[in-house]
């Protein structure tokens, strides 16, 4: 894309909302074909403002696309045993298709114990070890929402993946590692870089597809990007600007737009795909459970 004022190139923007809308429309159409609306149960402990906001958004969007959503807002001091008992009841309830326990959890509750207790068939976050293993085995699975949403976005914008050299900066269990598995399953050649990778720029400059997911403001600078590469910014960082107000910015410096061929914005990039993929996962879970009952 040419910037007429400067004569230089400007990366093609890859906004999240149009891709998320397409994914939600598909999820709504699939849900409508089922005998009853897919049912998502969301469990939240405490009143952390971010968690309250995230859960409210998920609940609202689920209803908008025709899903049934139930929110369990539990006190922060709810015991681990009581939380696990609720998860067990939801596992056993045939009317519940998807279970999500909002993270992070209070310090007295083991995140691992809770995530492992969710029935893998209802694990719409894709964090149960059974689903993690199936993902790495290349089999159909309920996959973590942010990386699955990224893969959907790449397809929506016709970004080639097969045969591409992909570099992921970040090795979290939520984004970096599952995204590596998805890219491998889509026939990309994948490198996962991280804080201990020497000469990080030399690695990232090899990427046709570059993913930044470490939570460090403007870590990726223009000199780290191969000209024409597709750059996906997964970082969401709150910084205080010169106006004294908090703003959202990503892991990728804005000047990368002068080098990259395509770039996701922050905000308005990957974020909307995460909730959309969660609801798509819920529909998938409902479809599979209905088929198993036949």
Rosetta blueprint (number, residue, H / E / L):
1 X L
2 X E
3 X L
4 X L
5 X L
6 X L
7 X L
8 X L
9 X E
10 X L
11 X L
12 X E
13 X E
14 X L
15 X L
16 X H
17 X H
18 X H
19 X H
20 X H
21 X H
22 X H
23 X H
24 X H
25 X H
26 X H
27 X H
28 X H
29 X H
30 X H
31 X H
32 X H
33 X L
34 X L
35 X L
36 X L
37 X L
38 X L
39 X E
40 X E
41 X E
42 X E
43 X E
44 X E
45 X E
46 X L
47 X L
48 X L
49 X H
50 X H
51 X H
52 X H
53 X H
54 X H
55 X H
56 X H
57 X H
58 X H
59 X H
60 X H
61 X H
62 X H
63 X H
64 X H
65 X L
66 X L
67 X L
68 X E
69 X E
70 X E
71 X E
72 X E
73 X E
74 X E
75 X L
76 X L
77 X L
78 X L
79 X L
80 X H
81 X H
82 X H
83 X H
84 X H
85 X H
86 X H
87 X H
88 X H
89 X H
90 X H
91 X H
92 X H
93 X L
94 X L
95 X L
96 X L
97 X L
98 X E
99 X E
100 X E
101 X E
102 X L
103 X L
104 X L
105 X L
106 X L
107 X L
108 X L
109 X L
110 X L
111 X H
112 X H
113 X H
114 X H
115 X H
116 X H
117 X H
118 X L
119 X L
120 X H
121 X H
122 X H
123 X E
124 X L
125 X L
126 X L
127 X L
128 X L
129 X H
130 X H
131 X H
132 X H
133 X H
134 X H
135 X H
136 X H
137 X L
138 X L
139 X L
140 X L
141 X L
142 X L
143 X L
144 X L
145 X H
146 X H
147 X H
148 X H
149 X H
150 X H
151 X H
152 X H
153 X H
154 X H
155 X H
156 X H
157 X L
158 X L
159 X L
160 X L
161 X L
162 X L
163 X L
164 X L
165 X E
166 X E
167 X E
168 X E
169 X E
170 X L
171 X L
172 X L
173 X L
174 X L
175 X L
176 X H
177 X H
178 X H
179 X H
180 X H
181 X H
182 X H
183 X H
184 X H
185 X H
186 X L
187 X L
188 X L
189 X E
190 X E
191 X E
192 X E
193 X E
194 X L
195 X L
196 X L
197 X L
198 X L
199 X L
200 X H
201 X H
202 X H
203 X H
204 X H
205 X L
206 X L
207 X L
208 X L
209 X E
210 X E
211 X E
212 X E
213 X L
214 X L
215 X L
216 X L
217 X L
218 X L
219 X L
220 X E
221 X L
222 X H
223 X H
224 X H
225 X L
226 X L
227 X L
228 X L
229 X L
230 X E
231 X E
232 X E
233 X E
234 X L
235 X L
236 X L
237 X E
238 X E
239 X E
240 X E
241 X L
242 X L
243 X L
244 X L
245 X L
246 X E
247 X E
248 X E
249 X E
250 X L
251 X L
252 X E
253 X L
254 X H
255 X H
256 X H
257 X H
258 X H
259 X L
260 X L
261 X L
262 X E
263 X E
264 X L
265 X L
266 X L
267 X L
268 X L
269 X L
270 X L
271 X H
272 X H
273 X H
274 X H
275 X H
276 X H
277 X H
278 X H
279 X H
280 X H
281 X H
282 X H
283 X H
284 X H
285 X H
286 X H
287 X H
288 X H
289 X H
290 X H
291 X H
292 X H
293 X H
294 X L
